[in-house]
Amino acid sequence: MASGESVGQSIRHVHFHLIPRNFHDNIVAWPELSKEKKKLLMGFIKN
């Protein structure tokens, strides 16, 4: 995300690019987590 004077914006704002996805588009946006990392992550989510 680019925002602020450091990236040349004269008016403070934020924007995002949304890319439509399809379940079978074969794009891997997030790497598969190991079982250990999934367990650790689920511990944080539950608390």
ZADO-1210 file (C-alpha; in nm, 4 decimals, padded with zeros to 6 digits):
<atoms>
<atom x="00.0000" y="00.0000" z="00.0000" code="MET" pos="1"/>
<atom x="00.1361" y="00.3403" z="-00.0938" code="ALA" pos="2"/>
<atom x="00.0070" y="00.6448" z="00.0912" code="SER" pos="3"/>
<atom x="00.1263" y="00.9897" z="00.1942" code="GLY" pos="4"/>
<atom x="00.3840" y="01.2499" z="00.0985" code="GLU" pos="5"/>
<atom x="00.6666" y="00.9969" z="00.0810" code="SER" pos="6"/>
<atom x="00.5066" y="00.8474" z="-00.2330" code="VAL" pos="7"/>
<atom x="00.4284" y="01.1819" z="-00.3953" code="GLY" pos="8"/>
<atom x="00.0662" y="01.2326" z="-00.2925" code="GLN" pos="9"/>
<atom x="-00.0354" y="01.5980" z="-00.2625" code="SER" pos="10"/>
<atom x="-00.3763" y="01.5082" z="-00.1154" code="ILE" pos="11"/>
<atom x="-00.3736" y="01.2479" z="00.1618" code="ARG" pos="12"/>
<atom x="-00.5707" y="00.9410" z="00.0530" code="HIS" pos="13"/>
<atom x="-00.5515" y="00.5630" z="00.0303" code="VAL" pos="14"/>
<atom x="-00.6662" y="00.3366" z="-00.2500" code="HIS" pos="15"/>
<atom x="-00.6601" y="-00.0345" z="-00.3115" code="PHE" pos="16"/>
<atom x="-00.6629" y="-00.2416" z="-00.6270" code="HIS" pos="17"/>
<atom x="-00.9222" y="-00.5195" z="-00.6154" code="LEU" pos="18"/>
<atom x="-00.8651" y="-00.8111" z="-00.8466" code="ILE" pos="19"/>
<atom x="-01.1690" y="-01.0316" z="-00.9110" code="PRO" pos="20"/>
<atom x="-01.0963" y="-01.3939" z="-00.8265" code="ARG" pos="21"/>
<atom x="-01.2436" y="-01.7234" z="-00.9363" code="ASN" pos="22"/>
<atom x="-01.2224" y="-02.0371" z="-00.7203" code="PHE" pos="23"/>
<atom x="-01.0429" y="-02.2264" z="-01.0003" code="HIS" pos="24"/>
<atom x="-00.8170" y="-01.9461" z="-01.1305" code="ASP" pos="25"/>
<atom x="-00.4971" y="-02.1261" z="-01.0187" code="ASN" pos="26"/>
<atom x="-00.3555" y="-01.8127" z="-00.8549" code="ILE" pos="27"/>
<atom x="-00.1740" y="-01.8822" z="-00.5301" code="VAL" pos="28"/>
<atom x="-00.1944" y="-01.5523" z="-00.3434" code="ALA" pos="29"/>
<atom x="-00.0976" y="-01.6888" z="-00.0008" code="TRP" pos="30"/>
<atom x="00.1502" y="-01.9692" z="00.0605" code="PRO" pos="31"/>
<atom x="00.0260" y="-02.2849" z="00.2320" code="GLU" pos="32"/>
<atom x="00.1060" y="-02.2778" z="00.6036" code="LEU" pos="33"/>
<atom x="00.2726" y="-02.5685" z="00.7794" code="SER" pos="34"/>
<atom x="00.0653" y="-02.7561" z="01.0411" code="LYS" pos="35"/>
<atom x="00.2718" y="-02.5922" z="01.3167" code="GLU" pos="36"/>
<atom x="00.2069" y="-02.2403" z="01.1868" code="LYS" pos="37"/>
<atom x="-00.1658" y="-02.3142" z="01.1397" code="LYS" pos="38"/>
<atom x="-00.1863" y="-02.4359" z="01.5007" code="LYS" pos="39"/>
<atom x="-00.0075" y="-02.1227" z="01.6246" code="LEU" pos="40"/>
<atom x="-00.2316" y="-01.8957" z="01.4172" code="LEU" pos="41"/>
<atom x="-00.5498" y="-02.0662" z="01.5377" code="MET" pos="42"/>
<atom x="-00.4325" y="-02.0162" z="01.8974" code="GLY" pos="43"/>
<atom x="-00.4120" y="-01.6390" z="01.8373" code="PHE" pos="44"/>
<atom x="-00.7522" y="-01.6269" z="01.6646" code="ILE" pos="45"/>
<atom x="-00.9319" y="-01.8134" z="01.9457" code="LYS" pos="46"/>
<atom x="-00.7990" y="-01.5751" z="02.2136" code="ASN" pos="47"/>
</atoms>
